């Protein structure tokens, strides 16, 4: 039931079900193999469901593991929800996931999420995110070198 709500993009039902405390936001998603609910929502481009799952502490860094079965739409073992959203071309989901994901994680092919789609728009999102991270690290270094 919960898997269907995620797969169908019914964000109101997903939120209501999670609010009962009876459903695991990190559970295995039965509709699409060995992915989590967050992988499924990212694959389908359901930004609102991605946000709801993250609000309910879904792990954005869970990597796909296949034990038999086949990945959907060329997903790779080791893909995170960010990889899946990028591969699907969902800029809205990528935008949400960038703020909570480890962008350095690689899949079984050694690809980071930034490498799985050649879209200029997605590359610009990843570049902007990396620039922001560099700026934050630079500010942190500057603050930590100030006299006490």
HELIX and SHEET records of a PDB file:
HELIX    1   1 UNK A    2  UNK A    8  1                                   7    
HELIX    2   2 UNK A   11  UNK A   19  1                                   9    
HELIX    3   3 UNK A   30  UNK A   32  5                                   3    
HELIX    4   4 UNK A   37  UNK A   44  1                                   8    
HELIX    5   5 UNK A   47  UNK A   55  1                                   9    
HELIX    6   6 UNK A   81  UNK A   88  1                                   8    
HELIX    7   7 UNK A   91  UNK A   98  1                                   8    
HELIX    8   8 UNK A  113  UNK A  115  5                                   3    
HELIX    9   9 UNK A  120  UNK A  144  1                                  25    
END                                                                             
